[in-house]
Amino acid sequence: MISLIGAIQKKDRGLGKNNDLLFKISDDLKRFKELTFGNVIIMGRKTFESIRRPLHKRFNIIISKNKNLKISEAIIVSSLEEAIKKAKDFKKDIFIIGGGEIYKQSINLADRLYLTIIDGNLKADTFFPDYSQFTKIILKEDRHDPETNLSYQYLTLEK
């Protein structure tokens, strides 16, 4: 199964700004870890640079056009197609974790979306693609973060 996972702003599907997440909600970060733990994660180079390290106890695959890029504990590939092919070798769930361009390339390949929809009003420079083809709701849960005072919703969707 190929899943996209991300936290997006409700008003415009904004994901990030200046190569960083728009929002950091503690419970959402824990949920991300629980869902991806022990599985394969695919990300673009910019997303990797924002994280600054391979994520522990996950198979990290990074897409980059830089053929000289070497990162210990990660597999470097040059395309989304190559990333998915390598990910399938692990026989684990595959999670695409960003960024915007990788989401855009992979939205039509995904079976499931794990979204955190945040009622924020920040300016973004990176956006999640339209996901209106995902109409089957698997989970919908309203939440509130007391630390940031943000309301948000966990939404799991399939086509």
ROSE-4610 file (N, C-alpha, C; in Angstrom, 1 decimal, always signed):
// ROSE-4610
residu = [M/M/M/I/I/I/S/S/S/L/L/L/I/I/I/G/G/G/A/A/A/I/I/I/Q/Q/Q/K/K/K/K/K/K/D/D/D/R/R/R/G/G/G/L/L/L/G/G/G/K/K/K/N/N/N/N/N/N/D/D/D/L/L/L/L/L/L/F/F/F/K/K/K/I/I/I/S/S/S/D/D/D/D/D/D/L/L/L/K/K/K/R/R/R/F/F/F/K/K/K/E/E/E/L/L/L/T/T/T/F/F/F/G/G/G/N/N/N/V/V/V/I/I/I/I/I/I/M/M/M/G/G/G/R/R/R/K/K/K/T/T/T/F/F/F/E/E/E/S/S/S/I/I/I/R/R/R/R/R/R/P/P/P/L/L/L/H/H/H/K/K/K/R/R/R/F/F/F/N/N/N/I/I/I/I/I/I/I/I/I/S/S/S/K/K/K/N/N/N/K/K/K/N/N/N/L/L/L/K/K/K/I/I/I/S/S/S/E/E/E/A/A/A/I/I/I/I/I/I/V/V/V/S/S/S/S/S/S/L/L/L/E/E/E/E/E/E/A/A/A/I/I/I/K/K/K/K/K/K/A/A/A/K/K/K/D/D/D/F/F/F/K/K/K/K/K/K/D/D/D/I/I/I/F/F/F/I/I/I/I/I/I/G/G/G/G/G/G/G/G/G/E/E/E/I/I/I/Y/Y/Y/K/K/K/Q/Q/Q/S/S/S/I/I/I/N/N/N/L/L/L/A/A/A/D/D/D/R/R/R/L/L/L/Y/Y/Y/L/L/L/T/T/T/I/I/I/I/I/I/D/D/D/G/G/G/N/N/N/L/L/L/K/K/K/A/A/A/D/D/D/T/T/T/F/F/F/F/F/F/P/P/P/D/D/D/Y/Y/Y/S/S/S/Q/Q/Q/F/F/F/T/T/T/K/K/K/I/I/I/I/I/I/L/L/L/K/K/K/E/E/E/D/D/D/R/R/R/H/H/H/D/D/D/P/P/P/E/E/E/T/T/T/N/N/N/L/L/L/S/S/S/Y/Y/Y/Q/Q/Q/Y/Y/Y/L/L/L/T/T/T/L/L/L/E/E/E/K/K/K]
num = [1/1/1/2/2/2/3/3/3/4/4/4/5/5/5/6/6/6/7/7/7/8/8/8/9/9/9/10/10/10/11/11/11/12/12/12/13/13/13/14/14/14/15/15/15/16/16/16/17/17/17/18/18/18/19/19/19/20/20/20/21/21/21/22/22/22/23/23/23/24/24/24/25/25/25/26/26/26/27/27/27/28/28/28/29/29/29/30/30/30/31/31/31/32/32/32/33/33/33/34/34/34/35/35/35/36/36/36/37/37/37/38/38/38/39/39/39/40/40/40/41/41/41/42/42/42/43/43/43/44/44/44/45/45/45/46/46/46/47/47/47/48/48/48/49/49/49/50/50/50/51/51/51/52/52/52/53/53/53/54/54/54/55/55/55/56/56/56/57/57/57/58/58/58/59/59/59/60/60/60/61/61/61/62/62/62/63/63/63/64/64/64/65/65/65/66/66/66/67/67/67/68/68/68/69/69/69/70/70/70/71/71/71/72/72/72/73/73/73/74/74/74/75/75/75/76/76/76/77/77/77/78/78/78/79/79/79/80/80/80/81/81/81/82/82/82/83/83/83/84/84/84/85/85/85/86/86/86/87/87/87/88/88/88/89/89/89/90/90/90/91/91/91/92/92/92/93/93/93/94/94/94/95/95/95/96/96/96/97/97/97/98/98/98/99/99/99/100/100/100/101/101/101/102/102/102/103/103/103/104/104/104/105/105/105/106/106/106/107/107/107/108/108/108/109/109/109/110/110/110/111/111/111/112/112/112/113/113/113/114/114/114/115/115/115/116/116/116/117/117/117/118/118/118/119/119/119/120/120/120/121/121/121/122/122/122/123/123/123/124/124/124/125/125/125/126/126/126/127/127/127/128/128/128/129/129/129/130/130/130/131/131/131/132/132/132/133/133/133/134/134/134/135/135/135/136/136/136/137/137/137/138/138/138/139/139/139/140/140/140/141/141/141/142/142/142/143/143/143/144/144/144/145/145/145/146/146/146/147/147/147/148/148/148/149/149/149/150/150/150/151/151/151/152/152/152/153/153/153/154/154/154/155/155/155/156/156/156/157/157/157/158/158/158/159/159/159]
x = [+0.8/+0.0/+0.9/+0.5/+1.2/+0.3/+0.9/+0.1/+0.9/+0.2/+0.7/+0.4/+1.3/+1.0/+1.5/+0.7/+1.1/+0.1/+0.6/-0.2/-0.3/-1.6/-1.9/-2.9/-2.7/-3.6/-5.0/-6.0/-7.4/-7.7/-7.3/-7.8/-7.1/-5.9/-5.2/-4.3/-4.4/-3.6/-2.1/-1.8/-0.4/+0.3/+1.5/+2.3/+3.5/+4.1/+5.3/+5.7/+6.8/+7.4/+8.9/+9.6/+11.1/+11.7/+11.2/+11.7/+11.5/+10.4/+10.0/+8.5/+8.1/+6.6/+5.9/+4.7/+3.9/+3.6/+3.3/+2.8/+3.5/+3.8/+4.4/+3.5/+2.6/+1.7/+2.2/+2.5/+3.1/+2.4/+1.0/+0.3/+0.3/+0.4/+0.5/+1.8/+2.9/+4.2/+4.3/+3.6/+3.6/+2.8/+1.7/+0.9/+1.7/+2.4/+3.3/+4.3/+4.9/+5.9/+5.2/+4.1/+3.4/+3.0/+2.5/+2.1/+3.3/+4.4/+5.5/+6.5/+6.5/+7.5/+7.6/+8.8/+9.0/+8.7/+8.3/+7.9/+8.8/+8.5/+9.3/+8.8/+9.7/+9.3/+10.1/+9.4/+10.0/+9.8/+10.9/+10.9/+11.8/+11.6/+12.5/+13.7/+14.7/+15.9/+15.6/+14.8/+14.5/+13.8/+12.9/+12.3/+13.3/+14.2/+15.3/+16.1/+16.5/+17.3/+16.6/+15.2/+14.5/+14.5/+14.5/+14.5/+15.9/+16.9/+18.3/+19.0/+18.2/+18.7/+17.7/+18.2/+17.3/+16.4/+15.2/+14.3/+14.5/+14.7/+15.0/+13.9/+14.4/+13.6/+12.6/+13.0/+12.3/+13.2/+12.8/+13.6/+13.5/+14.5/+14.5/+15.0/+14.1/+14.5/+14.3/+15.4/+15.5/+15.6/+14.8/+14.8/+15.6/+16.7/+17.5/+18.1/+18.3/+18.9/+20.5/+21.0/+22.4/+22.9/+23.6/+24.1/+25.3/+25.9/+27.0/+26.5/+25.2/+24.7/+24.8/+25.4/+25.5/+25.1/+24.1/+23.6/+23.6/+24.3/+24.3/+22.9/+22.5/+21.2/+20.0/+20.3/+19.3/+19.7/+18.7/+18.9/+18.6/+19.5/+19.3/+18.9/+17.9/+17.4/+17.2/+17.0/+16.9/+15.4/+14.5/+13.1/+12.1/+10.9/+9.8/+9.6/+9.6/+9.5/+10.5/+11.8/+12.8/+12.6/+12.2/+11.9/+10.9/+9.8/+8.7/+9.1/+9.9/+10.4/+11.3/+12.2/+13.0/+12.2/+11.2/+10.4/+9.7/+9.2/+8.4/+9.3/+10.6/+11.5/+11.4/+11.1/+11.0/+9.8/+8.8/+7.5/+6.9/+6.9/+6.4/+5.4/+4.7/+3.8/+4.8/+4.3/+5.1/+4.4/+5.2/+4.6/+5.4/+4.8/+5.4/+5.2/+6.3/+6.2/+6.6/+6.7/+6.9/+8.2/+8.4/+7.6/+6.6/+6.3/+5.2/+5.3/+6.5/+6.7/+6.5/+7.0/+6.9/+5.5/+4.7/+3.3/+2.6/+2.9/+2.3/+2.5/+3.7/+4.1/+3.4/+3.1/+2.7/+1.2/+0.5/-1.0/-1.8/-1.5/-2.3/-1.9/-0.7/-0.3/-0.7/-1.2/-1.5/-2.8/-2.8/-4.0/-4.7/-4.0/-4.5/-3.8/-4.6/-4.0/-4.2/-3.2/-3.3/-3.0/-4.1/-3.9/-4.3/-3.6/-3.9/-4.3/-5.6/-6.1/-6.2/-5.4/-5.2/-5.9/-6.7/-7.4/-6.4/-5.5/-4.5/-4.6/-3.9/-3.9/-2.5/-1.6/-0.2/+0.0/+1.0/+1.4/+2.4/+2.0/+2.8/+3.5/+4.6/+5.1/+5.2/+4.7/+4.6/+3.2/+2.6/+1.2/+1.0/+0.1/-0.4/-1.3/-1.2/-2.0/-3.5/-4.3/-5.7/-5.9/-6.8/-7.0/-8.5/-9.2/-10.7/-11.1/-10.1/-10.5/-10.5/-10.0/-10.1/-11.4/-12.4/-13.7/-14.2/-13.5/-13.9/-13.2/-14.1/-13.5/-13.3/-12.1/-11.7/-11.8/-11.3/-11.2/-11.4/-12.2/-12.3/-12.4/-11.5/-11.4/-11.0/-11.9/-11.6/-10.7/-9.8/-8.8/-8.6/-7.9/-7.5/-6.2/-5.2/-3.9/-3.8/-3.8/-3.8/-2.5/-1.3/-0.1/-0.1/-0.7/-0.7/-2.1/-3.1/-4.5/-5.1/-4.6/-5.1/-6.1/-7.1/-8.0/-7.6/-7.7/-7.3/-8.1/-7.9/-8.7/-7.8/-7.8/-7.2/-8.2/-7.7/-8.5/-7.8/-8.3/-7.8/-8.7/-8.2/-9.1/-8.5/-9.4/-9.1/-9.9/-9.5/-10.2/-11.5]
y = [-1.2/+0.0/+1.2/+2.2/+3.5/+4.5/+5.2/+6.3/+7.6/+8.7/+10.0/+10.4/+11.0/+11.5/+12.9/+13.8/+15.2/+16.0/+17.1/+18.1/+19.3/+19.6/+20.7/+21.7/+22.9/+24.0/+23.9/+24.0/+23.8/+24.8/+26.0/+27.0/+26.9/+26.4/+26.4/+25.2/+24.2/+23.0/+23.3/+24.4/+24.8/+23.8/+23.4/+22.5/+23.1/+24.0/+24.6/+25.9/+26.4/+27.7/+27.7/+28.1/+28.2/+26.9/+25.8/+24.4/+24.0/+24.4/+23.9/+23.7/+22.9/+22.7/+24.0/+24.2/+25.4/+25.2/+24.0/+23.7/+22.5/+22.6/+21.4/+21.2/+20.2/+19.8/+18.5/+18.5/+17.3/+16.0/+16.0/+14.8/+14.3/+15.3/+14.9/+14.3/+14.8/+14.3/+12.8/+12.6/+11.3/+10.3/+10.8/+10.0/+9.6/+10.6/+10.4/+9.2/+9.3/+8.3/+6.9/+6.9/+5.6/+5.0/+5.8/+5.3/+4.8/+5.5/+5.2/+4.3/+4.1/+3.3/+1.9/+1.5/+0.1/+0.0/+1.1/+1.0/+1.8/+1.9/+2.7/+4.1/+5.1/+6.4/+6.9/+7.6/+8.2/+9.7/+10.4/+11.9/+12.5/+13.8/+14.5/+15.0/+15.5/+15.9/+17.1/+18.1/+19.2/+18.8/+17.9/+17.4/+16.8/+16.0/+15.4/+16.5/+17.5/+18.6/+19.3/+19.4/+20.0/+19.1/+17.8/+16.9/+16.7/+16.8/+16.8/+15.5/+14.4/+13.1/+12.0/+10.8/+9.7/+9.4/+9.1/+8.8/+7.4/+7.3/+6.1/+5.0/+3.8/+2.6/+2.6/+3.3/+3.4/+3.2/+2.7/+2.5/+3.9/+4.7/+6.0/+6.0/+6.4/+6.6/+8.0/+8.6/+10.0/+10.2/+11.0/+11.3/+12.6/+12.4/+13.6/+13.4/+14.6/+14.6/+14.6/+14.8/+14.9/+13.4/+13.0/+11.6/+11.4/+12.4/+12.3/+12.3/+12.5/+12.5/+11.2/+11.2/+9.9/+10.3/+9.5/+9.6/+8.3/+8.1/+6.8/+6.6/+5.3/+4.9/+5.4/+5.7/+6.1/+5.6/+5.3/+4.9/+6.2/+6.5/+7.7/+7.2/+7.7/+7.4/+8.7/+8.5/+9.7/+10.0/+9.1/+9.4/+8.7/+9.2/+8.6/+7.1/+6.8/+5.5/+4.5/+5.0/+4.2/+4.0/+5.1/+5.0/+4.0/+4.0/+3.0/+1.6/+1.4/+0.1/-0.4/+0.4/+0.0/-0.3/+0.6/+0.5/-0.8/-1.3/-2.5/-3.7/-3.7/-4.7/-5.0/-4.1/-4.2/-4.9/-5.0/-5.7/-5.1/-3.8/-3.0/-2.0/-1.3/-0.2/+0.9/+1.7/+2.8/+4.1/+5.0/+6.3/+7.4/+8.2/+9.3/+10.5/+11.1/+12.2/+13.6/+13.8/+15.1/+15.2/+16.4/+17.6/+17.8/+19.0/+19.4/+18.8/+18.8/+18.3/+16.7/+16.1/+14.6/+14.2/+15.0/+14.7/+14.8/+15.9/+16.2/+15.0/+14.5/+13.4/+12.1/+11.9/+10.6/+10.6/+11.7/+11.7/+10.6/+10.5/+9.5/+8.0/+7.8/+6.5/+6.0/+6.9/+6.6/+5.8/+4.9/+4.2/+4.9/+5.6/+6.2/+7.5/+8.4/+9.6/+9.7/+10.0/+10.3/+11.8/+12.6/+14.0/+14.5/+15.6/+16.4/+17.7/+18.1/+19.3/+20.3/+21.4/+22.3/+23.7/+24.2/+25.5/+26.6/+26.8/+27.8/+28.9/+29.9/+31.1/+31.6/+30.7/+31.1/+31.1/+31.9/+32.0/+30.9/+30.1/+29.0/+29.2/+28.5/+28.5/+27.1/+26.1/+24.7/+24.2/+23.5/+23.1/+21.6/+21.0/+19.7/+19.7/+18.7/+18.7/+18.5/+18.8/+18.5/+17.0/+16.6/+15.2/+14.9/+15.6/+15.4/+14.0/+13.3/+11.9/+10.9/+11.3/+10.5/+10.8/+9.9/+10.2/+9.3/+8.2/+7.3/+7.6/+8.0/+8.4/+7.2/+6.9/+5.8/+6.3/+7.5/+8.0/+9.5/+10.1/+11.5/+11.9/+12.6/+12.8/+14.3/+15.0/+16.4/+16.5/+17.4/+17.5/+19.0/+19.2/+20.6/+20.5/+21.3/+21.3/+22.5/+22.2/+23.2/+24.1/+23.5/+24.2/+25.3/+25.0/+26.0/+26.7/+26.2/+26.6/+26.4/+25.4/+25.1/+24.0/+24.2/+23.1/+22.3/+21.0/+20.3/+19.0/+18.3/+17.1/+16.0/+14.8/+13.7/+13.2/+13.0/+12.5/+11.5/+10.3/+9.2/+8.9/+8.9/+8.8/+7.7/+7.1/+6.3/+6.7/+6.2/+6.5/+5.8]
z = [+0.0/+0.0/+0.0/-0.8/-0.9/-0.2/+0.8/+1.5/+1.4/+1.4/+1.5/+2.9/+3.7/+5.0/+5.1/+5.7/+5.8/+6.7/+7.1/+7.9/+7.0/+6.7/+5.8/+6.4/+5.9/+6.3/+5.6/+6.3/+5.7/+4.6/+4.8/+3.8/+2.5/+2.4/+1.1/+0.8/+1.7/+1.6/+1.8/+2.5/+2.7/+3.6/+3.2/+3.9/+4.7/+4.0/+4.6/+4.1/+4.7/+4.2/+4.5/+3.6/+3.8/+4.2/+3.6/+3.8/+5.3/+5.8/+7.2/+7.2/+8.2/+8.3/+8.8/+8.4/+8.8/+10.3/+10.7/+12.0/+12.6/+13.9/+14.7/+15.9/+15.7/+16.8/+17.4/+18.6/+19.3/+19.0/+19.2/+19.0/+17.5/+16.6/+15.2/+14.9/+15.5/+15.3/+15.8/+17.0/+17.6/+16.6/+16.1/+15.2/+13.9/+13.4/+12.2/+12.6/+13.7/+14.1/+14.3/+14.9/+15.1/+13.7/+12.8/+11.5/+10.7/+10.7/+9.8/+10.4/+11.7/+12.4/+11.8/+11.5/+10.9/+9.4/+8.8/+7.4/+6.6/+5.3/+4.3/+4.2/+4.2/+4.0/+2.8/+1.9/+0.7/+0.8/+0.6/+0.7/-0.4/-0.7/-1.5/-0.7/-1.5/-0.8/+0.1/-0.3/+0.5/+1.8/+1.7/+3.0/+3.9/+3.3/+4.1/+4.8/+4.0/+4.6/+5.7/+5.6/+6.7/+8.0/+7.8/+8.9/+9.5/+8.6/+8.9/+9.2/+9.2/+9.5/+9.0/+8.7/+8.4/+9.7/+9.5/+10.6/+11.1/+12.4/+13.1/+13.0/+12.8/+12.7/+11.5/+10.5/+9.2/+8.1/+7.0/+5.8/+5.0/+5.0/+4.4/+3.0/+2.1/+0.6/+0.3/-0.3/-0.6/-2.1/-2.7/-4.1/-4.3/-5.1/-5.4/-6.8/-7.5/-8.8/-8.6/-7.4/-7.2/-7.1/-8.1/-8.2/-7.2/-6.6/-5.7/-4.2/-4.0/-2.6/-2.0/-0.8/+0.0/+1.4/+1.9/+3.3/+3.9/+5.0/+5.7/+6.2/+6.2/+6.7/+5.8/+4.5/+3.6/+2.2/+1.4/+0.0/-0.8/-1.7/-2.6/-4.0/-4.5/-5.9/-6.7/-8.0/-8.8/-9.3/-8.9/-9.4/-8.4/-8.5/-7.7/-8.1/-9.4/-9.9/-9.3/-9.2/-8.7/-7.2/-6.5/-5.1/-4.7/-5.5/-5.2/-5.5/-6.6/-6.9/-5.8/-5.3/-4.1/-2.9/-2.6/-1.4/-1.4/-2.5/-2.6/-2.2/-2.4/-2.0/-0.5/+0.3/+1.7/+2.2/+1.4/+1.7/+3.0/+3.1/+4.2/+3.6/+4.5/+4.0/+3.5/+2.5/+1.9/+2.2/+2.9/+3.2/+2.5/+1.7/+1.0/+2.0/+2.4/+3.4/+3.0/+1.7/+1.2/+0.3/-0.1/+0.0/-1.1/-1.3/-2.3/-3.6/-4.2/-5.6/-5.6/-4.5/-4.5/-4.2/-3.4/-3.2/-4.6/-5.3/-6.6/-7.6/-7.6/-8.5/-8.1/-6.8/-6.3/-6.0/-6.0/-5.6/-6.3/-7.6/-8.4/-8.2/-7.5/-7.2/-5.8/-5.0/-3.6/-3.5/-2.5/-2.1/-1.0/-0.2/+1.1/+1.4/+2.1/+2.6/+4.1/+4.8/+6.2/+6.4/+6.5/+6.6/+8.0/+8.3/+9.5/+8.9/+9.0/+8.4/+9.6/+9.4/+10.5/+10.2/+11.2/+11.0/+11.3/+10.4/+10.6/+9.6/+9.7/+8.8/+8.5/+8.2/+7.9/+6.4/+6.1/+4.6/+4.3/+3.3/+2.9/+1.5/+1.2/-0.1/-0.8/+0.0/-0.5/-0.1/-1.1/-1.0/-1.3/-0.7/-1.0/-2.2/-3.1/-4.3/-4.0/-4.9/-4.8/-4.6/-3.7/-3.3/-3.4/-4.2/-4.3/-4.8/-5.4/-5.9/-4.7/-3.6/-2.4/-1.6/-1.8/-1.3/-0.2/+0.0/+1.1/+2.4/+3.4/+4.7/+5.5/+5.9/+6.8/+8.3/+8.5/+9.9/+9.8/+10.7/+10.8/+12.2/+12.8/+14.2/+14.5/+15.1/+15.4/+16.7/+16.7/+17.8/+18.1/+19.2/+19.6/+20.3/+19.9/+20.6/+21.6/+22.9/+23.9/+23.8/+23.4/+23.3/+22.3/+21.1/+20.0/+19.9/+20.6/+20.5/+19.1/+18.4/+17.0/+17.1/+16.3/+16.0/+14.8/+14.8/+13.6/+13.5/+12.4/+12.2/+11.6/+12.1/+11.5/+10.5/+9.3/+8.2/+7.4/+7.4/+6.6/+5.5/+4.2/+3.1/+2.1/+1.3/+0.2/-1.0/-2.1/-3.4/-3.4]
